Amino acid sequence: MVLRNISEAKAELSKLIELAQNGEEVVIAKAGKAVVRLTLYEGPAEPRKPGALKGRIRIAPDFDTLPADMEHAFGARK
């Protein structure tokens, strides 16, 4: 495990990223106390599929119509 204070991590960020890419555990500390762990980003588990919720979401017919009290509150009422 590699432990660096924030000021040290700023100075050698590229090196710390490379260590994380190679599987090393990198921890960044503030005032000697560990606060952040730098890990390799692996991306989403599987790609998103457009239309996955088709037929499961309903939008009310009056969705775009504000109630009178809300129109007044937002100053939209004439």
C-alpha positions as CSV (number, residue, x, y, z in Angstrom):
1,M,0.0,0.0,0.0
2,V,1.2,3.5,-0.9
3,L,0.2,6.3,1.5
4,R,0.7,9.9,0.6
5,N,-0.5,13.2,2.1
6,I,-2.4,15.5,-0.2
7,S,0.5,17.8,-0.9
8,E,2.7,14.9,-1.8
9,A,-0.1,13.4,-3.9
10,K,-0.5,16.6,-5.9
11,A,3.2,16.6,-6.8
12,E,3.3,13.0,-7.9
13,L,-0.3,12.3,-9.2
14,S,0.8,10.8,-12.5
15,K,3.0,8.3,-10.6
16,L,0.2,7.4,-8.2
17,I,-2.2,6.9,-11.1
18,E,0.3,4.6,-12.7
19,L,0.7,2.6,-9.5
20,A,-3.1,2.2,-9.2
21,Q,-3.2,1.0,-12.9
22,N,-0.7,-1.7,-12.0
23,G,-2.9,-2.9,-9.1
24,E,-1.2,-1.1,-6.2
25,E,-3.4,0.3,-3.5
26,V,-2.9,4.0,-3.2
27,V,-4.3,5.9,-0.2
28,I,-4.3,9.7,0.1
29,A,-4.3,11.2,3.6
30,K,-5.1,14.6,5.2
31,A,-3.1,15.5,8.3
32,G,-1.9,11.9,8.4
33,K,-5.4,10.4,8.4
34,A,-6.5,8.3,5.4
35,V,-9.4,9.9,3.5
36,V,-9.3,8.7,-0.1
37,R,-8.4,5.5,-1.9
38,L,-7.3,5.7,-5.5
39,T,-8.5,2.8,-7.5
40,L,-8.7,1.7,-11.2
41,Y,-11.9,2.8,-12.9
42,E,-13.6,-0.3,-14.6
43,G,-16.6,1.4,-16.1
44,P,-20.2,0.3,-16.0
45,A,-20.9,-3.4,-15.6
46,E,-22.8,-3.7,-18.8
47,P,-23.8,-1.2,-21.5
48,R,-27.0,0.7,-21.1
49,K,-29.9,-0.4,-23.4
50,P,-32.2,2.3,-24.8
51,G,-35.8,1.5,-24.1
52,A,-35.2,-0.8,-21.1
53,L,-38.1,0.9,-19.2
54,K,-40.5,1.2,-22.2
55,G,-44.0,0.5,-21.1
56,R,-43.1,0.8,-17.4
57,I,-43.2,4.6,-17.1
58,R,-46.4,6.7,-17.5
59,I,-46.5,10.4,-17.9
60,A,-49.8,12.0,-16.9
61,P,-51.7,13.9,-19.7
62,D,-51.6,17.1,-17.6
63,F,-47.8,16.9,-17.0
64,D,-47.0,20.2,-18.6
65,T,-49.9,22.1,-16.9
66,L,-49.2,23.9,-13.7
67,P,-51.9,24.1,-11.0
68,A,-53.2,27.6,-10.5
69,D,-51.5,28.0,-7.1
70,M,-48.2,27.0,-8.6
71,E,-48.6,29.4,-11.5
72,H,-49.2,32.2,-9.0
73,A,-46.1,31.1,-6.9
74,F,-43.9,31.2,-10.0
75,G,-45.4,34.4,-11.3
76,A,-46.6,32.7,-14.5
77,R,-50.3,33.6,-13.9
78,K,-51.6,36.6,-15.7
